[in-house]
C-alpha cells in the first residue's frame, strides 16, 4: 500500500494494486492540515444556492465570511439558461413573442411589448391607438402583479410570512384580470407585432374597474403590515446602500436607481406607447437602501392604478391590429363555445370563395412576414428597470439576432457592492431588494 | 444597399415536400443553410415602404429565410449628410474635439432614427471614456454589450454597445468587428463597470475576447462548455424521439414551407 504524504496530495485517495486492479481508499481530509495553516483567519466560504429558499430563484451566491461579515460576494448565474435568444432565430417574427414572454416571467407583458415595439420599428409601422392603450393597461396591471411578488418573496425572505400570503393573494386578483384579457395568467403572448392578439373581452373593463375599487385598500393593508413594522424597518433601513454614482457605474436602473434619488423613468424621460399623455408621478426616495426600494415600489403600485384608470378612460372603439394585411394575422379570432377559435366567417371565406385569401393566409401563417433589413434598439421601463430589445433583421421572415437587455441581469451585478462589508443576513435583504427574476437573467 | 439579390435562387429540391412523403422522421432535403446572409447592419438599408414586397416576390419566390438566397456583401458606406435631428450636431462635436476621430470611427450610420458609429476594435474603450466624460456627450450609462455573427464577412463577429446619455437624453450605438481568428476587442469594463457581465456573456455566446476584462469566464453556459452557441455555425441538435428510431432534425434542417 502506498500512502501519499505530500501536502499537495493530502486529499488524494491512497491506493493499492490487487489482482482485480487498483483499489482506492477514499477518506476525509486531515483537519490539522486543512486548518492548521490559517486558523487565525477564520475565513469561511459559504455557497448559497442555486437551490435555496432565499436566493430568489436559481441564483447562486458564493460568499466569503469573516465571522458574520461578508467580505466577498460573487453571483453565479446560468442555471436557467434556455437559449431563448438562439431559439428566436429559428421561428418567425410573430412566434418570437411566445419566446420572449418567458424571459422575465413575472413581467411577461413588458417583454412582449418591448419586442413588439422593436419589430414595429424595424417594419416602420405604428400600432393603432386602441392597441397602444390596451398595451399600457396590461403593462401597468403587470407592473402591479410584479411588484406584489417583489413584496411577497422579499417579505418571505426576511421572515414576513403574512406579507407573502397577502401579496400573493392580491397578485392573484390582478392575474385573474390578465387571464380574462389574454387567456393565460402568465406567458401571455398577447401583445404581437402590429397590435395585440385580440380585443378586450366583454366585461373586461368592468372587471378592471372592480379591481381598481378593491386594490387600494388591499395595498393599504400591505402598507400597514410592512411600513410601520419595526422588524421590517430594522431589516431594510440602512441596508445594502447603493448611491446614484454606484447605480450608474453598475448600469442599475429601475426602482433601485430611483430609490437612490434619481427620478429616471423611461415612461417620463423617453416616452413610448403614449406615456407622455398620462398623468402620474415618478416615485423617488433619497434613501438608497432596501427601505427606499420598498417605498419606491409601494408608491409605484398607486401610480400604476392612476395610469390604469386613465387608460380605461382613453379606450375608444377601433382596430387592435394594424390594417396592413401583409402583417396582421389573417384569421380574425372569435371566441367560440370552446374558448379561442377562428372566425367561422373567415374559414368560410378562405375555404369556399377566395383562393387568394387562402394563399395569403397560408403564407402569413407558415412563413410570416418579411422585415426590412436593419437593426434597432427599443427600451421600456419594466418593473425592474430598462428592458431593452436589440433586434437585427437581414430582411428575412425570421429574426437574424435578438438580444434582450434584461434589467435583472444587469442589476445583479450590484450584489457585491451591496453585500460586501455587511452582515450575512443583510445579503438576503440586498438580493430581495434587487428583485432579480432568473428567467430574465439567464434567458 | 445591403441586400441585393444576385440572380435567381439556386435550384433545389421540391419546395413543397412532394418528394418527402416517406413517413415519420423523414427530413426534407432542406436547402443548405443560408450562410450567405449579408450584413444587415453594414449599411443603412434603402427606405422600403412598409408592406411592399413583404413576401419577397422580387427576391425570387423563396421566402423561407433559409432558401439559399444569395446576397452581395454591403459596400459598407456611411449614411449621407445631413443625418437629421441631433445626429449632425453630435457627430460634428465628436469630429471636432476627439483627436483621432478619423482613426477611430470608420462609418457613421443613421437608420430608423438611431445613430450608429462603427469603431475600430482597439479604440472602443478610449472612445467610450471620452463619450462618458466629455461635457458635449455625457453618455453616463452603458446599457449593454452584445454580439451579432455574420459568417460571410471576414470580420464576422460584430460587437454592439448601447450607450445612453441621461443628460441629453440621447442614445448611441457603437459597433465594432473582429474575426474569429483574432477575436480581440478592447474591454470597456474600466470605463463602464456594468460591462462586466455583458462582456462575459458576449464571450460566452460569441467567443469575443475582451482584452483588459478582469475575469473573462463563461457566464450562462457551464464552465467546461465547448463552442460559442450564438455563432451562426454552431451545430444545432436534433431531439431523439422514441418512436421507431425517428429523430427530429435540427431546426435549421427542418422542412420549411418555402
Interface residues (C-beta under 8 A of the other chain):
Chain A: X77 X78 X81 X83 X85 X86 X87 X90 X121 X122 X123 X124 X125 X248 X249 X250 X251 X252 X253 X264 X269 X270 X324 X326 X327 X362 X363 X366 X367 X369 X370 X372 X373 X374 X375 X376 X377 X379 X386 X388 X390 X392 X393 X394 X395 X396 X397 X398 X400 X401 X403 X405 X409 X410 X412 X413 X442 X443
Chain B: X2 X3 X34 X37 X38 X40 X41 X44 X45 X48 X49 X50 X51 X53 X54 X55 X56 X63 X64 X65 X69 X111 X112 X114 X116 X140 X141 X142 X143 X144 X146 X147 X148 X149 X160 X162 X166 X169 X171 X173 X192 X193 X194 X195 X196 X197 X198 X201 X205 X218 X219 X220 X221 X222 X229 X230 X236 X251 X252 X256 X257 X258
